[in-house]
Amino acid sequence: MALEQLGTPQDPAFGLDTFGDRGSDTVGRVVSHADALRQVVEEAVLADRLGLAYFGVGEHHRDDFAISSPDVVLAAIAGRTERIRLGTSVTVLSSDDPVRVFERFSTLDALSGGRAEVTLGRGSFSESFPLFGYRLEDYEVLFAEKLDLFAHLLREGPVTWEGTTRLPLTGQRAYPPTESGRLPTWVGVGGTPQSVVRAAKYAMPLVLAVIGGSPAQFAPLVDLYHRALGEYGHETLPISMHSPGHVAETDALAVEEHFEYHAEQFTQIGRERGWPPFTRIAYNQMLSREGSLFVGSPETVAQKIAWAMRTLKLSRFQMKYTVGRQPNTARMSSIRLYAEEVVPRVRELLSS
């Protein structure tokens, strides 16, 4: 598959991400996991119809997020879409089996006509480790070894590999192979230099998870990635960015439709981790011109995305468009505005 299909700084791609957040219905009740999953499929169908390039679903194993099996959700979406690329944000490789991950996504690639991708990462939550029988103290070695094995599997030939976290492979193959000969595989990073260098080592495109601070803070990591690619003898590869956002007709309406749910979700997560409650002051900082929240009118969001893409030399932008109990109606409206008004305006700004 040509890397240009993933986007370039000269011709960027635009997509959406979701964790299957369980929104609320018309009377404010949190929807069931089943309803949340069905809503994700409808949201992806809309994104495809509106011409967006990518739709990503994140793996979690928590009550507040519905997606625990991204490949199954993406297979359902593949059957109802035609053009949009389908991937993850992220697949928690540390607590999964690399062979099974490859086989699931190469199967998705076949069923979708070559539209599958996978983004590998550690994840921002740790529930999957005890759930699948892994020890958190093995956090680093699990990801390092499993990513190495996955890189071997991407060659789509017989694999001979040995590590400390599983029995070795001796000439075995994973099936089915992809028709293109290569499953597009990104590495998701949250700001760790070692992860950036590791992605460059394996010649895997990079997804920057910018969920706090400023995108500009990631510029040194982008420079490090490009230097590491050169040192390993690899060509320039795409860089994408995943950030939360919401689009409405006006800045005020966008904040009204977003803040309550964002604050509620981050306060809950903070309670689990011993952080203080999320405040409006913190929200406003994230909302600032160089903050990590892409919330506002189409013009406000477009200006901010264009700035971030120039600053980090991005090939793709992925807006995480769902948050907590936010209703599906607000999400669908945001998707429409993002596709119909934000994306064309960003392209216009980048070309000027």
Buried (B, 14 or more C-beta within 10 A) or exposed (E): BEBEBBBBBEEBBBBBBBBBBBBBBEEEEBBEBEBBBBBBBBBBBBBBBBEBBBBBBBBBBBEBBBBBEBBBBBBBBBEEBEEBBBBBBBBBBBBBBBBEBBBBBBBBBBBBEBBBBBBBBBBBBBBBBEEEEBEEEBBEEBBBBBBBBBBBBBEBEEBEBEBEBBEEBEEEEBEEBBEEEEBBBBBBBBBEEEBBBBBBBBBBBBBBBBBBBBBBEBEEBBEBBBEBBEEEEBEBBBBBBBBBBBBBEEBEBBBEBBBBBBBBBBBBBEEEEEEEEBEEEBBEBBBEEBBBBBBBBBBBBBBBBBBBBEBBBBBBBBBBBBBBBBBBEBBBBBBBBBBBBBBEBBBEBBEE
